[in-house]
Amino acid sequence: MEIINYNEKHDEIIIKRAQNDVNNVIENIKEILKTVKENGDLALSEYSEKFDGVKLKDFKVSKDEIKKSYNNIDKKLLKAIKKSITNIEEFHRLQLPKGWSKEINKGVTTGIIVRPIENVGCYVPGGRASYPSTVLMTVIPAKIAGVERVICCSPPDAEGKISDAVLVTADLAGADEIYKIGGAQAIGAMAYGTETMKKVDKIVGPGNIFVTGAKKIVYGDVDIEFEAGPSEILILADETANTEYISYDIISQAEHDPNASCYLVTDNENLAISVKEKVNEISKKAKRKDIINQSLNKYSRIVITNSLDESINLSNRYAPEHLIIMTKDDDEVLKRINNAGSIFLGQYSPVAAGDYGSGTNHVLPTGTGARIYSGLSTESFLKKPTVQKINQKGLKELSEFIVPIANYEGLYAHADSVKVRLDKKE
């Protein structure tokens, strides 16, 4: 990892990180989506054979397949998944908003009601690897929100199967349907529907460049949570931070992806040097060292600032997906943090806790997206229609400013719709 002494000239270099640039494959994605929209299941079958190397008779996972998965899954893993579900459910249940109603003038009552989206699709990456944690983070908040139908799509392996862990987790989390479909074709199937699959209203979940690009294109036909790029971490630390903890946190994010961004921002030069040495030592022995080394050499740096204030300001400009704060007074630093996807306070709060166990959601904005929106939550699956109930007396009071404004804007029928109710229409 490179160490740089910070000045404002470095901002552009530091803020830049890898995003899923779909421009190089956008035409391919458009063609896949168009074909799925026009040919439905036939297109899915052809793309499964082309991209996943498997001929499938049925895309939908059967109840029998799920039942067999319970027999095959490692029992310790099953126990861990169940414990994780407990925390994730509790956290996301606390996010449920309540409707409200208030009389703001005599005879004028306003408020909101809370209603779930009806159909949601969750994309779960797979094929070469298995990610039951993604199932937990997408399906659970949707079900807690009250979504009637939640489906999962995940690419099959060469034998036409989805991993036992993903199937069991999807079942435990409450998924209503599971499909052996991956890539852009899965996004197209969820967005437009096929003979086998009814379309959804919103698609969530991470994926490769084809999945990300497809979600971007179908946005408008369906809703999506946000575009997500490679994983990011920024560790904001001072002289009190633990070198070894920081180093392992950096390595843990670097092993995600060759384009992951890993930053240590500190005002302490000794810490910076010791972390660099420790990261180099750990990376040489790591099981995913090829991926880790690519990540450390591309978009990862140790930045030495002139003060804690400067470190905090830089962190807010960077707006990381994951922010770890290891300082003398973490709670005071937190008060000054405005932009971050998920925040981890103190020496004993690694990102892995949020990924698997603490209950918070790990589907988070990247590429400075944390400046403008939050990660996936229960509210991501809810709508909040406004409601007003007005009696004649209340409307009469409102008419005193409704009518003049409507007339000024030249929307005379708007004014008349009020006056006719008050016997004032000329």
Buried (B, 14 or more C-beta within 10 A) or exposed (E): BEBEEBEEEBEEEBBEBBBBEBEEBBEEBBEBBBBBBEBBBEBBBBBBEEBBEBEBEEBBBEEEBBEBBEEEBEEEBBEBBEEBBEBBBEBBBEBBEEEEEEEEEEBBBBBBEBEBBBBBBBBBBBBEEBBBBBBBBBBBBBBBBBBEBBBBBBBBBEEBBBBBBBBBBBBBBBBBBBBBBBBBBBBBBBBBBBEBBEBBBBBBBBBBBBBBBBBBBBBEBBBBBBBBBBBBBBBBBBEEBBBEBBBBBBBBBBBBBBBBBBBBBBBBEEBBBBBBEBBEEBBEEBEEBEBBBBBBEBBBBBBBBEEBEBBBBBBBBBBBBBBBBBBEEBEEBBEEBEBBBBBBBEBEBBBBBBBBBBBBBBBBBBBBBBBEEBBBBBBBBBBEEEEEEBEEEBBBBBBEEBBEEBEEEEEEEBBBEBBEBEEEEE
